[in-house]
Amino acid sequence: MKKLAYAAFAALLVASSAWAEDLARPEGRVILTVSGNIDVTNVDSEIAEFDLAMLDALPQTSFRTKTIWTEGNAEYSGVELKTLLDTVKADGTQLLMTALNDYAIEVPSSEAVAGGPILATRVDGKPLSIRDKGPVWVIYPFDDKPSYKTEVTYSRSIWQLKSIEVED
């Protein structure tokens, strides 16, 4: 009963607009920055930085799929885009995603759905290196949902993702 009461109290605190919600600071190398219209931050009041351990600490998902950029079927794992955006309490209609090489693409935030794209940090259980399109690669479950097999979705499958800016 005490645990239940504590959980209810904690939920009230989190729901309170007066309660400052912040993420822990990354201890390792920052591999992803989320900014813009977000309410949960760890740098100033506008930015959330994540290292690999922080991304790994979020609920993980995986699926097997083929891509047009790789050979064969592989298992991709990481955090769902929806989960990441929920974690930082994102509120916007567009996501400006930018890669290490400055490739940028706008993605409607409506793409962030359960069972949708993930921010893959591993392929077949091994961390993605920069050489292998990592450390973060937006992957869609192409084989599970053939409707994702379009040029538009392929253009949104950004690899070497370094930042997401949540826009109105």
DRENDO-919119 format. One record per residue: residue in one letter; x, y, z of N, C-alpha, C in turn. Coordinates in pm, whole numbers, padded with zeros to 5 digits, always signed. Example, Ala and Ser with C-alpha at 12.3 -4.5 7.8 and 13.67 -1.06 7.14 Angstrom:
<recs>
A+01319-00569+00780+01230-00450+00780+01320-00330+00780 S+01285-00225+00708+01367-00106+00714+01290+00003+00787 
</recs>
This chain:
<recs>
M+00082-00120+00000+00000+00000+00000+00086+00126+00000 K+00198+00123+00075+00288+00239+00078+00342+00268-00061 K+00378+00159-00134+00431+00179-00269+00328+00245-00358 L+00203+00202-00346+00095+00259-00426+00076+00407-00392 A+00077+00440-00263+00062+00580-00221+00179+00663-00271 Y+00300+00610-00261+00417+00682-00310+00408+00703-00460 A+00366+00600-00534+00354+00611-00680+00253+00718-00717 A+00140+00723-00644+00039+00825-00670+00094+00964-00641 F+00168+00977-00531+00228+01106-00495+00329+01149-00601 A+00414+01055-00644+00513+01087-00747+00446+01128-00877 A+00337+01060-00912+00264+01096-01034+00208+01237-01025 L+00158+01274-00908+00107+01410-00889+00218+01514-00905 L+00334+01483-00847+00445+01576-00859+00488+01594-01004 V+00495+01484-01076+00536+01490-01217+00433+01565-01298 A+00305+01546-01268+00199+01612-01344+00190+01760-01312 S+00241+01801-01199+00232+01941-01158+00316+02029-01249 S+00256+02135-01298+00330+02226-01386+00439+02301-01310 A+00427+02307-01178+00528+02376-01098+00650+02288-01073 W+00638+02161-01098+00747+02067-01074+00846+02075-01189 A+00971+02103-01160+01073+02112-01265+01114+01970-01305 E+01097+01940-01432+01135+01808-01481+01263+01820-01561 D+01362+01749-01518+01489+01750-01588+01541+01609-01602 L+01616+01588-01706+01686+01462-01727+01820+01470-01657 A+01874+01356-01624+02011+01352-01574+02103+01399-01687 R+02216+01451-01650+02315+01491-01751+02384+01366-01805 P+02418+01366-01933+02489+01251-01987+02628+01238-01923 E+02668+01115-01897+02802+01091-01842+02900+01054-01954 G+02848+00998-02061+02932+00960-02175+02921+01064-02286 R+02975+01027-02401+02973+01115-02518+02830+01136-02564 V+02791+01261-02584+02658+01294-02632+02645+01246-02777 I+02540+01167-02803+02518+01118-02940+02389+01170-03000 L+02302+01231-02918+02177+01284-02970+02134+01403-02886 T+02093+01509-02955+02041+01630-02891+01898+01652-02939 V+01808+01678-02845+01670+01711-02879+01644+01850-02826 S+01588+01936-02910+01564+02075-02871+01431+02123-02929 G+01401+02249-02902+01278+02308-02955+01167+02302-02852 N+01049+02264-02895+00930+02262-02810+00927+02135-02725 I+01013+02134-02621+01018+02022-02528+01012+02077-02385 D+00959+01996-02295+00946+02040-02155+01044+01973-02061 V+01106+01864-02102+01201+01793-02016+01340+01811-02077 T+01431+01870-02000+01562+01907-02052+01672+01869-01953 N+01796+01884-01997+01910+01869-01907+02023+01967-01938 V+02002+02054-02034+02096+02162-02065+02014+02289-02075 D+02044+02385-01992+01964+02507-01986+01817+02468-01970 S+01730+02536-02040+01588+02500-02030+01532+02461-02166 E+01621+02438-02263+01572+02415-02399+01628+02291-02468 I+01721+02222-02406+01790+02113-02476+01795+01988-02389 A+01775+01874-02452+01794+01744-02387+01905+01671-02463 E+02012+01640-02392+02122+01566-02452+02119+01422-02401 F+02151+01329-02491+02151+01187-02457+02283+01124-02496 D+02337+01042-02406+02447+00955-02443+02386+00816-02468 L+02467+00720-02509+02414+00588-02542+02348+00523-02421 A+02407+00537-02303+02349+00475-02183+02211+00532-02154 M+02191+00661-02175+02060+00722-02151+01956+00669-02250 L+01994+00657-02376+01902+00601-02476+01871+00455-02442 D+01974+00381-02399+01954+00241-02362+01863+00225-02241 A+01861+00326-02154+01779+00319-02033+01630+00338-02062 L+01597+00393-02179+01458+00409-02218+01404+00274-02265 P+01272+00255-02262+01217+00127-02311+01265+00097-02453 Q+01312-00024-02473+01369-00065-02601+01271-00151-02680 T+01287-00145-02811+01209-00229-02899+01301-00277-03011 S+01260-00381-03079+01341-00431-03190+01249-00495-03293 F+01301-00503-03414+01231-00575-03521+01333-00614-03625 R+01295-00714-03703+01379-00759-03815+01322-00697-03942 T+01410-00648-04025+01367-00592-04152+01484-00586-04249 K+01450-00570-04376+01548-00544-04480+01543-00395-04508 T+01654-00340-04552+01656-00200-04595+01712-00194-04736 I+01694-00081-04800+01750-00064-04935+01899-00031-04930 W+01953-00010-04810+02094+00031-04796+02183-00081-04747 T+02122-00192-04703+02201-00301-04645+02165-00433-04711 E+02249-00531-04689+02225-00664-04745+02152-00750-04642 G+02054-00824-04687+01987-00921-04603+01895-00860-04499 N+01847-00949-04414+01754-00916-04308+01834-00900-04179 A+01809-00795-04102+01882-00773-03978+01785-00732-03868 E+01828-00749-03743+01748-00705-03630+01801-00569-03583 Y+01712-00471-03586+01744-00336-03541+01679-00314-03405 S+01752-00254-03313+01695-00229-03181+01733-00089-03133 G+01643-00035-03052+01661+00098-02996+01531+00147-02938 V+01521+00275-02916+01402+00334-02857+01309+00383-02968 E+01180+00363-02950+01085+00416-03048+01093+00568-03049 L+01079+00627-03165+01075+00772-03177+00965+00828-03086 K+00850+00763-03084+00739+00807-02998+00781+00812-02852 T+00850+00709-02805+00894+00703-02665+00991+00816-02633 L+01084+00842-02723+01179+00952-02700+01105+01085-02690 L+01013+01109-02784+00939+01236-02782+00851+01247-02658 D+00792+01136-02616+00713+01137-02492+00803+01166-02372 T+00924+01113-02372+01018+01132-02261+01053+01279-02242 V+01070+01352-02352+01106+01494-02341+00983+01584-02346 K+00865+01521-02349+00737+01593-02357+00739+01693-02473 A+00765+01638-02591+00768+01719-02713+00628+01762-02751 D+00617+01885-02800+00489+01938-02843+00511+02018-02970 G+00493+01952-03083+00513+02019-03210+00458+01934-03323 T+00452+01991-03440+00398+01919-03555+00506+01871-03651 Q+00626+01926-03639+00736+01890-03728+00861+01858-03647 L+00941+01767-03700+01068+01732-03641+01176+01759-03746 L+01267+01848-03716+01380+01872-03805+01492+01780-03758 M+01520+01678-03839+01623+01581-03803+01748+01611-03885 T+01862+01613-03815+01989+01648-03880+02093+01541-03850 A+02169+01505-03953+02274+01403-03943+02410+01468-03920 L+02507+01385-03888+02644+01432-03865+02699+01505-03987 N+02657+01465-04109+02706+01531-04230+02619+01649-04272 D+02530+01693-04181+02439+01807-04200+02323+01780-04294 Y+02305+01654-04339+02182+01619-04410+02068+01646-04313 A+01964+01711-04360+01850+01743-04273+01720+01711-04347 I+01623+01667-04270+01492+01634-04326+01386+01670-04223 E+01275+01725-04272+01161+01751-04184+01069+01631-04188 V+01030+01586-04069+00944+01470-04055+00823+01513-03972 P+00703+01485-04017+00586+01519-03935+00592+01441-03803 S+00560+01507-03694+00563+01437-03565+00459+01326-03560 S+00364+01328-03651+00264+01221-03658+00326+01087-03697 E+00450+01088-03745+00522+00963-03777+00561+00889-03649 A+00565+00959-03537+00606+00900-03409+00489+00825-03348 V+00473+00700-03389+00362+00616-03342+00417+00486-03285 A+00340+00425-03197+00376+00293-03145+00384+00196-03263 G+00490+00117-03266+00508+00025-03377+00566+00090-03501 G+00606+00216-03489+00663+00291-03601+00814+00294-03596 P+00873+00405-03640+01018+00413-03647+01085+00409-03510 I+01205+00354-03511+01288+00354-03390+01416+00430-03417 L+01479+00473-03309+01613+00530-03316+01706+00414-03285 A+01744+00343-03390+01825+00223-03372+01965+00262-03328 T+02011+00193-03224+02148+00210-03176+02226+00080-03192 R+02154-00027-03232+02217-00157-03249+02159-00228-03371 V+02244-00306-03435+02200-00396-03541+02255-00533-03505 D+02167-00631-03503+02201-00766-03462+02276-00768-03328 G+02233-00680-03239+02289-00676-03103+02417-00597-03087 K+02474-00548-03195+02601-00475-03187+02576-00326-03204 P+02641-00243-03120+02623-00098-03134+02662-00051-03274 L+02584+00043-03327+02611+00100-03458+02726+00200-03447 S+02825+00184-03530+02935+00279-03536+02901+00385-03641 I+02976+00491-03643+02956+00595-03744+02972+00533-03883 R+03068+00446-03899+03091+00379-04028+02970+00296-04071 D+02897+00244-03972+02780+00159-04001+02648+00233-03985 K+02649+00363-04013+02529+00447-04012+02483+00488-03872 G+02566+00471-03774+02532+00506-03636+02597+00636-03594 P+02594+00666-03469+02548+00579-03362+02396+00570-03349 V+02322+00658-03420+02175+00653-03417+02123+00656-03561 W+02036+00560-03592+01979+00550-03726+01829+00535-03713 V+01753+00624-03777+01607+00614-03776+01568+00504-03874 I+01510+00397-03820+01471+00281-03901+01322+00256-03886 Y+01257+00233-03996+01116+00198-03997+01103+00046-04013 P+00997-00013-03961+00975-00158-03979+00921-00187-04120 F+01009-00174-04217+00970-00184-04358+00898-00315-04390 D+00948-00426-04337+00888-00555-04370+00756-00578-04297 D+00739-00517-04180+00613-00532-04105+00501-00447-04164 K+00537-00333-04219+00438-00241-04275+00484-00196-04413 P+00443-00270-04516+00485-00237-04653+00453-00092-04694 S+00356-00028-04626+00324+00112-04659+00442+00204-04632 Y+00539+00157-04554+00660+00237-04529+00759+00230-04646 K+00738+00141-04740+00832+00126-04851+00804+00230-04959 T+00833+00357-04926+00813+00468-05020+00938+00556-05019 E+00953+00632-05123+01067+00724-05131+01064+00826-05016 V+00944+00869-04979+00932+00966-04869+00985+00905-04740 T+00941+00785-04709+00986+00721-04585+01135+00690-04592 Y+01184+00645-04706+01327+00620-04719+01407+00748-04690 S+01356+00862-04736+01428+00988-04713+01427+01027-04565 R+01330+00975-04490+01320+01005-04346+01402+00908-04262 S+01457+00807-04324+01536+00706-04252+01679+00756-04239 I+01694+00860-04166+01820+00931-04155+01919+00855-04066 W+02038+00836-04118+02140+00769-04037+02239+00873-03986 Q+02320+00832-03890+02413+00923-03821+02337+01044-03766 L+02218+01019-03715+02134+01124-03658+02205+01188-03540 K+02214+01321-03542+02278+01391-03429+02180+01479-03353 S+02072+01525-03420+01980+01614-03350+01839+01607-03406 I+01746+01637-03315+01605+01650-03350+01558+01782-03291 E+01504+01869-03375+01445+01993-03326+01294+01983-03345 V+01221+01997-03235+01076+01987-03236+01022+02126-03267 E+00949+02138-03380+00899+02266-03426+00746+02268-03423 D+00688+02391-03418+00542+02406-03424+00487+02356-03555 
</recs>
